[in-house]
Amino acid sequence: MDRPIIVNEFEDMGMSIPDDIIDECVIVCHTHKISASDLVGSWIAYCASSQIDSNDLNKDRLATLVKSFKDDDKLKANDKKLFENKSNLNESAAPTELVDSPSSLKSTHGTNIIQIENEFQVSDVIDGDNIKEENEFSTTGDVTCNFGLENVNKNDSSVYVEKLCLTKQELWDNFIFGHVNYQKFDEHVQELVNDIVQKNDLKPVTSLSGLYCGNNTEITISGSLRLIKKELFLDSLHGFIKLDLSEAEQPIKSLFVNQILVVTGTNPNTKVFKVKRFYTDASLPLSKKLPSFTKGNLNLLVAAGPFFTESSPHGKLLKSLIQKTVDLEAQLLILLGPIFDPDFGPQLNKRTTEDIQQCYDEVLDATLKPLFSNPGTQNIKLLMLSSWKDSENYAFYPTPPNTESTLPNLYPNNVYMLSDPSVFSVNDIIIAGNASDSLMGLHVSAINKTKEEMFTKLAKQIIWQRCLHPSYVANPNVCVDNLLWLEHCTLQQNTPHIILTSSQLRTFIRIVDGCMVINIGQLIKHNSQKQAVSGTYGLIQIAPPKDGSWSTQNNISAEIVHI
């Protein structure tokens, strides 16, 4: 493993690691035969679970990672030994007289190439009787976090969704993948920059291409923040300059890789710009329109997948969520993809995508029928956001809606397939949903430490950068299409009242500038033995305006609950 490769992996993720720790990482990669990207990925996962700064990698924490690698090595060795034993048993048990028989070459699972372990039928998934559970779920009902329980009278009746407006979905009718338009991106940057300048009453921005050496006269510049070999640079289509933070006003605001910002300071020479202050808030106003209902509560549930996995193939927890939706008589259910884990499809042993999609629709139809057959929820709106992780979707982000599903035709007034991310309005309440883990992307791209609470800091960046996925190139695990990112991830006229997202980070509810940001977690999680365990879902109850006034602070109750 070459040392520069490891250094580049860390730097690409916005991390600056000491040289002595890099040397230790090289040894670890060689010893355990892992790639630099796997090492960095394991470290990021460790940071997320332990809630620590990704730049604080030391020998003790590296030793903890090494211990996990050793455990994996033991498991691999045991699996290899078990496979060899099975092979020996199969060879000794095989009848020699059938070797040349054509029938002996035909698999009992309908393929001449592979035999699928734990294969099952669609009827098994629907009934759930013939499938072995890897792990028993424990339904606790514990609330991991909540907000505004006193804002809503829980005894009030549930109101219908009278107005549902989906935005930008028509843009997917003729989308083109792989196009890059630097001019459009520059226009987006300039729009944010202009609003930041106007908000803070700053001097007009000087183009980086027009910078000149001067005295201590303060000027304003703008661009995207870059971290290269532990040094900060400001980058735009018009130039590139190194930033000196030694004279910046303290405390420095939260900074992230690729953050669009405005900087004031002086330019004493051509090599470095002396920063005085950063400005990053380009947030949009909230809609002034009041919710369209006057009585009752708008009750909604939201959960993130995958809901059908190899270890939980019959969607027991999704069925439990459906029952809770019926019991509450909620009128809005939002499911963030992926709906089906990629490992789920091969177990159905279908050869074509059409066959797999048909099976998926049959499974979902059987699972969701209680919603549409129950009198209390027969008018419910079900919004299903796609995901690039879903086995039947495009493997890029933003991800188009699943137009191949037949469910919207079966339930035309109930089921809506949406893209990831999506913004929609429900009874004039603007809600945004993002199935991709944008919070993790922000977390690992953070540059500086601040005293500000981590989740508030992450939520603030989404709102201030007017983007549901601000770290558009910070996460190498997501294939981001830049032009589609501009069309579907950036917020336009208003900041949503509610932003729903699913992240590996700890669940939370935060209100920033009047917008409620909620990390709902996942409905199904996996422990260290890769067994399925119960996760969390979101329960949100929205009260109507009171005396002509309405706000997320005073009219919304939200809970993150263990299923």
Secondary structure as UniProt FT lines:
FT   HELIX           3..12
FT   TURN            13..14
FT   HELIX           19..32
FT   HELIX           36..50
FT   TURN            54..55
FT   HELIX           59..93
FT   HELIX           96..98
FT   TURN            99..100
FT   HELIX           102..105
FT   TURN            108..109
FT   TURN            117..118
FT   HELIX           122..127
FT   STRAND          143..147
FT   HELIX           149..151
FT   TURN            154..155
FT   STRAND          164..167
FT   HELIX           169..174
FT   HELIX           182..199
FT   TURN            200..201
FT   HELIX           208..210
FT   STRAND          219..228
FT   TURN            229..230
FT   STRAND          231..236
FT   TURN            237..238
FT   STRAND          239..244
FT   TURN            246..247
FT   TURN            257..258
FT   STRAND          260..266
FT   STRAND          272..279
FT   STRAND          297..304
FT   TURN            313..314
FT   HELIX           316..328
FT   STRAND          332..336
FT   TURN            342..343
FT   HELIX           344..348
FT   HELIX           353..373
FT   TURN            375..379
FT   STRAND          381..385
FT   TURN            388..389
FT   TURN            391..392
FT   TURN            403..404
FT   HELIX           407..410
FT   TURN            412..414
FT   STRAND          415..418
FT   STRAND          422..426
FT   TURN            427..428
FT   STRAND          429..434
FT   HELIX           438..444
FT   HELIX           454..464
FT   TURN            465..466
FT   TURN            472..474
FT   TURN            476..477
FT   HELIX           482..488
FT   STRAND          498..501
FT   STRAND          508..512
FT   TURN            513..514
FT   STRAND          515..519
FT   STRAND          524..526
FT   TURN            528..529
FT   STRAND          532..534
FT   STRAND          536..542
FT   TURN            547..548
FT   HELIX           552..555
FT   STRAND          556..562
//
